[in-house]
Structure formats: structure tokens, C-alpha cells
Amino acid sequence: MTETKKTATKTAAKTTKKAAPAKTATKKTAPVAKLSDATYATGKRKDSVARVYLVAGKGQIIVNGIPCAEYFRRPVLQMIIAQPFGITQRETAYDVHAIVMGGGLSGQAGAVKHGISKALEKAEPDLRKTLKAAGFLTRDSRVVERKHFGHHKARRSTQFSKR
């Protein structure tokens, strides 16, 4: 009988424990500037589409409400996004607010770069020659080929068996 009391008190102790409240992460983002004054452009790459708003500012880049360095953690992706500003020497002239959907991080970075280039061209038409020569205004149209019937992947056939 003492064993049942012990197990009963153990189960009661387990059920009375309260779970710790879940911690909610709060993201600190920079205050959003008035986007009605912004230059707007759409950039595309692979399956990604970026809506880019260019506002006169200090060179801050915000992607989906998160600073660029946090959203794109790899330095290569950050470098890709900064290329249009580097070529035109406008690193601290504009703030960028981008909304990106679809694809992976590499495609999203390419889409933001394309959008920034198009928006820079709209804001300052004399930069077109520089951006065009660098190839930033051309949409990279390469996309993944679809899977075909009777194949494992797009081009991969089934294994051949002679007998």
C-alpha cells in the first residue's frame, strides 16, 4: 500500500508542474520611411520575385522587415546585393526596402540586385549606361527545367537493362 501512495504522489507532482511560458522573439527593425516617395521596381531571378522600394537615405538595406545582414547571412549574398551601389558609387545615397517571395536565398539575392538596379535606373537615368554595361539590368532567365514523364528527373532516364 505504501508503494501505491508513493506512485500516486509522484504522478500528482508531475501533473501539477506548470510549463514555462514560451519566449517570444521580438525583432527590432528600423522605422519604415514613407514609401509613397520611393522609386519602385520589380526584380526577378529563378523563382524569386522582389519588390524593391528605393528611398533617399543612408544606405540601409531592409529585406522583408529584417536588416540585410541578418536575412542574408552569407557574405557572398550581401556582396551580390551591394554590387549595383558599388558600381554606381551610391553606397550611402539610398535606403532599400525589399519584399521578396519565392525561391531560395541565392535567387532572392539575385532578384533584389535586379530590382535595385532597375530602381536606380529609374531614379537616375544617367546611370543606365553603367548598369547596362555591368549586366545588372538584364533579367537572368535561367529557371529549373520541369520533370518529364518517364524520367526520374528532368533529363535523368531510367536505368537501362540489357537482359
C-alpha positions, 0 to 999 in steps of 0.5 A, spaced: 500 500 500 505 504 501 508 503 494 501 505 491 501 512 495 508 513 493 506 512 485 500 516 486 504 522 489 509 522 484 504 522 478 500 528 482 507 532 482 508 531 475 501 533 473 501 539 477 508 542 474 506 548 470 510 549 463 514 555 462 511 560 458 514 560 451 519 566 449 517 570 444 522 573 439 521 580 438 525 583 432 527 590 432 527 593 425 528 600 423 522 605 422 519 604 415 520 611 411 514 613 407 514 609 401 509 613 397 516 617 395 520 611 393 522 609 386 519 602 385 521 596 381 520 589 380 526 584 380 526 577 378 531 571 378 529 563 378 523 563 382 524 569 386 520 575 385 522 582 389 519 588 390 524 593 391 522 600 394 528 605 393 528 611 398 533 617 399 537 615 405 543 612 408 544 606 405 540 601 409 538 595 406 531 592 409 529 585 406 522 583 408 522 587 415 529 584 417 536 588 416 540 585 410 545 582 414 541 578 418 536 575 412 542 574 408 547 571 412 552 569 407 557 574 405 557 572 398 549 574 398 550 581 401 556 582 396 551 580 390 546 585 393 551 591 394 554 590 387 549 595 383 551 601 389 558 599 388 558 600 381 554 606 381 558 609 387 551 610 391 553 606 397 550 611 402 545 615 397 539 610 398 535 606 403 532 599 400 526 596 402 525 589 399 519 584 399 521 578 396 517 571 395 519 565 392 525 561 391 531 560 395 536 565 398 541 565 392 535 567 387 532 572 392 539 575 392 539 575 385 532 578 384 533 584 389 540 586 385 535 586 379 530 590 382 535 595 385 538 596 379 532 597 375 530 602 381 536 606 380 535 606 373 529 609 374 531 614 379 537 616 375 537 615 368 544 617 367 546 611 370 543 606 365 549 606 361 553 603 367 548 598 369 547 596 362 554 595 361 555 591 368 549 586 366 545 588 372 539 590 368 538 584 364 533 579 367 537 572 368 532 567 365 535 561 367 529 557 371 529 549 373 527 545 367 520 541 369 520 533 370 518 529 364 514 523 364 518 517 364 524 520 367 526 520 374 528 527 373 528 532 368 533 529 363 535 523 368 532 516 364 531 510 367 536 505 368 537 501 362 537 493 362 540 489 357 537 482 359 
